[in-house]
Amino acid sequence: MSEYAAPAGAPIWFDLMSSDPARAAEFYRVIFGWQLEGPAHPEFGGYQNFTRNGKRVAGLIPPMGEGPANIWSVYLHTTDGSATVAAAETAGATVMVPPMAVGDLGSMMVVSDPAGAVIGFWQPGTHPGFTEWGEHGTPYWFECQSKDYDASLAFYRQVLGARIEEIGTGGDPDAVGPDRYGQVFAGERAYSGIMDAAKLFPAEVPSFWQVYITVDDVAATVKQAEELGGQLVIPVEETPYGTLAAIKDPLGALICLGHPPAGI
């Protein structure tokens, strides 16, 4: 486990819009050890924070209007929300939520990138985002499943000023599919990646960002999730990047699990 302070451009927060927040909260309490911090905030649409060991780790919110529910949203750290939104628009994004102050907690904004993935940005005030990484119940990795890989690379390079290192067949203009992958660096370390998902999902599935949570035992967590009404989506697999799996919670929200490779 390590303390974490998001560099500019790195993931800083993530939250779940759930059709049944109480049921979702109990599910994540059991599998990740998350607790809810105090009552819902009516002035912030019923928003609540999940905590782990007394530290904020993620957010939970009821559905808003007619929009989709049971989805996770990812927020990247910005030090200047207005400049980030302007840069995103210039790079071809559609602004969904312009910079909006959330009390003294900070300012949020949301855009749809040129590949169609919804991504948020958070300019922290008193709310620094999550502050731990790599312990059970804290973040492991963040990933954009892109239906237009090249557009995603160009966008995040331009908006974040990020260095993106391609692995596998990344960089080969004739390659398509899951071997094209870019690791998005913030400073000297990568905290997120971009997957060429054009052939991985049906055409009607848009690009999206997904969250990986660290767990002590991936197989045991999958078993817990299934006993609580969750669903296994991608079976447990040993990879060079750790033991991975993907599940849906009982309401249908997708979340991924990760455990580091041996020796790390």
VMD Tcl script that draws the C-alpha trace (Angstrom):
set ca {
  {0.00 0.00 0.00}
  {1.22 3.51 -0.71}
  {-0.01 6.99 -0.05}
  {-1.19 8.70 -3.20}
  {-1.49 12.29 -4.32}
  {-2.66 12.49 -7.92}
  {-0.26 14.30 -10.24}
  {-1.91 16.59 -12.77}
  {-3.56 14.45 -15.44}
  {-3.75 11.31 -13.30}
  {-6.95 9.79 -11.88}
  {-7.99 11.63 -8.72}
  {-11.52 10.35 -8.03}
  {-14.22 7.97 -9.22}
  {-17.86 7.57 -8.30}
  {-20.84 5.33 -8.87}
  {-24.28 6.41 -9.96}
  {-26.44 3.55 -8.66}
  {-30.13 2.79 -9.07}
  {-30.12 1.40 -5.51}
  {-27.45 3.16 -3.45}
  {-28.24 1.27 -0.24}
  {-27.86 -2.13 -1.90}
  {-24.72 -1.02 -3.73}
  {-23.21 0.29 -0.49}
  {-23.72 -3.06 1.24}
  {-22.18 -4.92 -1.70}
  {-19.03 -2.80 -1.72}
  {-18.82 -2.88 2.08}
  {-18.53 -6.66 1.97}
  {-16.14 -7.07 -0.95}
  {-13.92 -3.99 -0.49}
  {-14.45 -2.95 3.13}
  {-15.95 0.41 2.13}
  {-18.04 2.40 4.59}
  {-20.36 5.32 3.91}
  {-19.24 8.63 5.37}
  {-22.19 10.23 7.13}
  {-25.63 10.96 5.64}
  {-26.29 11.88 2.03}
  {-25.84 15.53 1.08}
  {-29.17 16.81 -0.34}
  {-27.47 20.02 -1.48}
  {-25.19 17.85 -3.65}
  {-27.93 15.61 -5.08}
  {-27.71 12.98 -2.35}
  {-23.98 12.42 -2.88}
  {-22.07 10.31 -0.36}
  {-18.43 9.35 0.03}
  {-17.17 5.82 0.52}
  {-14.28 5.53 2.96}
  {-11.68 2.84 3.54}
  {-9.78 2.94 6.85}
  {-11.34 6.34 7.47}
  {-10.07 7.85 4.20}
  {-12.25 8.77 1.26}
  {-11.88 6.36 -1.63}
  {-14.88 6.81 -3.99}
  {-18.31 8.41 -4.32}
  {-21.91 7.19 -4.51}
  {-24.87 9.04 -5.95}
  {-28.52 8.26 -6.83}
  {-29.64 8.50 -10.48}
  {-29.91 12.02 -11.89}
  {-32.89 12.67 -14.17}
  {-33.26 10.53 -17.26}
  {-29.61 9.61 -17.63}
  {-28.17 6.10 -17.32}
  {-27.54 4.58 -13.91}
  {-25.24 1.88 -12.57}
  {-22.12 3.32 -14.12}
  {-18.78 4.40 -12.72}
  {-17.32 7.77 -13.64}
  {-13.61 8.60 -13.56}
  {-12.14 12.04 -12.86}
  {-8.63 13.21 -13.75}
  {-6.75 15.83 -11.77}
  {-6.76 19.32 -13.22}
  {-5.15 22.38 -11.67}
  {-7.16 24.72 -13.91}
  {-10.61 23.48 -14.87}
  {-11.41 26.30 -17.27}
  {-8.17 25.80 -19.18}
  {-8.71 22.04 -19.29}
  {-12.22 22.38 -20.68}
  {-11.02 24.88 -23.28}
  {-8.22 22.51 -24.29}
  {-10.66 19.60 -24.44}
  {-13.02 21.51 -26.72}
  {-10.15 22.49 -28.98}
  {-9.15 18.81 -29.14}
  {-12.65 17.79 -30.24}
  {-14.47 17.00 -26.99}
  {-18.08 17.84 -26.20}
  {-18.56 19.58 -22.87}
  {-21.29 17.88 -20.82}
  {-20.78 19.69 -17.51}
  {-18.82 22.95 -17.57}
  {-16.62 23.79 -14.56}
  {-18.94 23.76 -11.54}
  {-17.96 24.53 -7.96}
  {-19.03 21.92 -5.39}
  {-19.05 24.05 -2.26}
  {-15.50 24.40 -0.99}
  {-14.72 20.80 -1.93}
  {-13.48 21.64 -5.40}
  {-14.69 22.06 -8.95}
  {-15.85 19.36 -11.36}
  {-16.33 19.21 -15.09}
  {-17.26 16.43 -17.51}
  {-16.62 16.02 -21.22}
  {-17.17 13.37 -23.88}
  {-13.86 12.79 -25.65}
  {-13.62 12.46 -29.47}
  {-13.87 8.66 -29.20}
  {-17.10 8.99 -27.21}
  {-15.78 8.15 -23.73}
  {-17.14 10.26 -20.89}
  {-14.35 11.56 -18.66}
  {-14.49 13.96 -15.75}
  {-11.95 16.33 -14.28}
  {-11.63 17.43 -10.65}
  {-9.89 20.58 -9.45}
  {-9.52 19.90 -5.73}
  {-10.34 22.31 -2.95}
  {-10.76 20.75 0.48}
  {-11.52 17.35 -1.12}
  {-8.21 15.93 -2.41}
  {-9.69 12.84 -4.01}
  {-8.55 9.37 -3.00}
  {-5.25 9.23 -1.12}
  {-4.24 5.55 -1.10}
  {-3.29 3.16 -3.88}
  {-2.56 -0.55 -3.99}
  {-4.15 -1.82 -0.77}
  {-7.26 -4.02 -0.69}
  {-10.21 -1.78 -1.54}
  {-8.15 1.03 -3.09}
  {-7.38 1.75 -6.76}
  {-5.23 -0.59 -8.85}
  {-5.54 0.91 -12.37}
  {-7.81 3.00 -14.61}
  {-8.45 2.30 -18.27}
  {-10.16 3.81 -21.29}
  {-11.75 1.20 -23.54}
  {-11.62 3.18 -26.77}
  {-13.56 2.49 -29.96}
  {-11.23 4.95 -31.75}
  {-7.78 4.31 -30.33}
  {-5.89 6.81 -32.44}
  {-8.35 9.59 -31.59}
  {-7.99 8.79 -27.89}
  {-4.20 8.89 -28.03}
  {-4.26 12.26 -29.77}
  {-6.84 13.70 -27.37}
  {-5.16 12.75 -24.10}
  {-1.75 13.73 -25.36}
  {-3.08 17.15 -26.32}
  {-5.30 17.85 -23.31}
  {-3.15 16.33 -20.58}
  {0.22 16.92 -22.15}
  {0.71 13.27 -21.30}
  {3.44 10.93 -22.41}
  {1.75 7.78 -23.72}
  {3.95 4.72 -24.18}
  {2.50 2.12 -26.50}
  {3.07 -1.55 -25.77}
  {2.21 -4.74 -27.64}
  {1.52 -3.77 -31.24}
  {0.81 -0.16 -30.25}
  {2.27 2.15 -32.84}
  {1.71 -0.28 -35.70}
  {-0.80 1.50 -37.96}
  {-1.90 -1.81 -39.47}
  {-2.63 -3.47 -36.12}
  {-6.09 -3.52 -34.59}
  {-7.60 -5.02 -31.47}
  {-6.57 -5.73 -27.91}
  {-2.80 -5.80 -28.55}
  {-2.80 -2.04 -29.14}
  {-2.43 -0.42 -25.77}
  {-1.06 2.88 -24.49}
  {0.11 3.52 -20.93}
  {-0.66 7.11 -19.91}
  {2.10 8.59 -17.80}
  {1.71 11.42 -15.30}
  {5.25 12.35 -14.38}
  {7.41 9.24 -14.11}
  {4.61 6.76 -13.51}
  {1.57 5.46 -15.40}
  {-1.73 5.28 -13.54}
  {-4.01 4.60 -16.48}
  {-4.10 3.15 -19.96}
  {-5.93 3.25 -23.28}
  {-7.05 0.00 -24.91}
  {-7.94 -0.38 -28.58}
  {-11.43 -1.80 -27.97}
  {-12.80 -1.42 -31.51}
  {-13.10 -5.20 -31.92}
  {-13.80 -6.08 -28.28}
  {-17.37 -4.85 -27.92}
  {-20.48 -4.66 -30.11}
  {-20.83 -1.54 -32.24}
  {-23.55 -0.13 -29.97}
  {-21.24 -0.11 -26.94}
  {-19.54 3.29 -26.74}
  {-16.04 4.00 -25.52}
  {-15.86 4.12 -21.73}
  {-13.51 4.44 -18.77}
  {-13.30 1.58 -16.27}
  {-11.89 1.19 -12.77}
  {-9.72 -1.59 -11.32}
  {-9.72 -2.06 -7.54}
  {-6.92 -3.82 -5.65}
  {-7.99 -6.95 -3.79}
  {-6.00 -9.42 -1.71}
  {-7.45 -12.45 -3.50}
  {-9.21 -12.00 -6.84}
  {-10.86 -15.42 -6.91}
  {-12.16 -15.05 -3.35}
  {-13.56 -11.59 -4.12}
  {-15.30 -12.92 -7.23}
  {-16.88 -15.66 -5.11}
  {-18.07 -13.08 -2.55}
  {-19.49 -10.92 -5.31}
  {-21.44 -13.81 -6.84}
  {-22.84 -14.81 -3.44}
  {-24.13 -11.24 -3.07}
  {-25.85 -11.21 -6.47}
  {-22.96 -9.92 -8.56}
  {-21.97 -11.39 -11.92}
  {-18.61 -12.51 -13.27}
  {-17.97 -10.79 -16.62}
  {-14.32 -11.63 -17.34}
  {-12.94 -14.72 -15.59}
  {-9.95 -14.57 -13.28}
  {-6.78 -14.47 -15.36}
  {-3.08 -14.40 -14.52}
  {-1.37 -11.75 -16.66}
  {2.01 -9.98 -16.67}
  {0.17 -7.06 -15.05}
  {-1.29 -9.08 -12.20}
  {-4.29 -11.28 -11.54}
  {-7.31 -9.62 -13.13}
  {-11.07 -10.14 -13.40}
  {-14.18 -8.09 -14.12}
  {-17.52 -8.26 -12.34}
  {-20.84 -6.48 -12.31}
  {-22.43 -5.50 -9.02}
  {-26.02 -6.64 -8.31}
  {-27.37 -3.54 -10.06}
  {-25.26 -4.05 -13.19}
  {-22.35 -1.64 -12.67}
  {-19.08 -2.96 -14.12}
  {-15.94 -2.87 -11.97}
  {-12.63 -4.70 -12.37}
  {-10.39 -6.37 -9.82}
  {-6.60 -6.59 -9.68}
  {-3.87 -8.15 -7.57}
  {-0.19 -7.43 -8.23}
  {2.11 -10.01 -9.80}
  {4.29 -12.01 -7.41}
  {7.27 -10.06 -6.15}
  {5.61 -6.65 -6.48}
}
mol new
graphics top color blue
foreach p $ca { graphics top sphere $p radius 0.5 }
foreach p [lrange $ca 0 end-1] q [lrange $ca 1 end] { graphics top cylinder $p $q radius 0.2 }
display resetview
